[in-house]
Amino acid sequence: MRILDAHIHLGWDCVFDEEQTEEQILGTNEPLGVQGGVVQPFISRPYIQKNREIHDRLCKFCNAHKGDYFGLGSINPHFEPEEYIEEATRCVKELGFVGLKITPIAHACHPASKDAYTVYETARKLGVPVMVHTGAGIPFADPVQLLEPIKHFHDLKIIIAHAGLDIMNTQAIQLAKQFDNAFLEPSWCSTVSLANMYRQCGAEKIMFSSDTLNNVEAELTKYRYVFKKEAEQEQVFHKTAEMVFKLKK
């Protein structure tokens, strides 16, 4: 069965002081049977050139594993709009990336702010979804802050990263239940929360994800416990991500 991780990080994070390398990604995923996934930068320093550099590195990795790993752009929404749009367009049109990311806790960006709306508008024009971090970093990272963007950009797929974690999982579930364009990425949520998401929203709304490499094995165990049927496992392990990100082998 194909397994894709919808939330992988590459590079060094200047906010949380974390790092993951190309070798670590492959060395973790291959023994566990994870064939690929969607890779995004950790948070780079807030300079447009640093964003471009990590995107180029990410592109090189994905091109070396074409059809398995796919890039996702993470650009500070507070750059000048022209700078943001230019780099986002380069990511999608030139580098072949499949989405964009907002991390409210690290970008210091409210997901319903004017600058965040530049992200959604750009993604809609480029035809790619937006993943938004939720959970840690309230009030900005409370899933309820996504209510207006999800309603306003009804033709844009929005992925609720971490699904609000356990403490705000109910809000994430309600958004996914109410809106066709809202999807759940439940990394770090408990088995109980994952089971609730499945029961209330269905496997079609959920995509397998880890966020960090030390969490991959635990997430695989959690998903295999909750999703018993092969069709359900296929849905969460690769079909939802393939549909939302328009992934092609």
HULINHU-V883632 format. One record per backbone hydrogen bond with DSSP energy under -1.0 kcal/mol. NH is the residue of the N-H (numbers start at 1). CO is the residue of the C=O. Records with the same first field share a line. If there is no record, write none. Layout:
# HULINHU-V883632
NH->CO, CO
This chain:
# HULINHU-V883632
4->237
5->36
6->208
8->38
10->40
11->20
13->18
14->43
17->13
20->11
25->21
26->22
27->23
28->24
29->25
30->26
33->30
34->29
35->3
36->3
37->68
38->5
39->70
40->8
42->10
47->45
51->47
52->48
53->49
54->50
55->51
56->52
57->53
58->54
59->55
60->56
61->57
62->58
63->59
64->60
68->65
69->65
70->37
72->39
73->99
79->76
84->80
85->81
86->82
87->83
88->84
89->85
90->86
91->87
92->88
93->89
94->90
95->90
97->91
98->71
100->129
101->73
102->131
106->103
107->103
108->104
113->110
117->113
118->114
119->115
120->116
121->117
122->118
123->119
124->120
125->121
126->122
127->123
128->123
130->157
131->100
132->159
133->102
134->161
135->141
141->137
142->139
145->142
146->143
147->144
150->146
151->147
152->148
153->149
156->153
158->181
159->130
160->183
161->132, 159
162->185
163->160
165->162
168->164
172->168
173->169
174->170
175->171
176->172
177->173
178->174
179->175
182->179
183->158
184->205
185->160
189->186
194->190
195->191
196->192
197->193
198->194
199->195
200->196
201->197
202->198
205->202
206->203
207->184
208->236
211->7
212->210
215->212
216->213
219->215
220->216
221->217
222->218
223->219
224->220
225->221
226->222
227->223
233->229
234->230
235->231
236->232
237->233
238->234
239->234
240->235
242->238
243->239
244->240
245->241
247->242
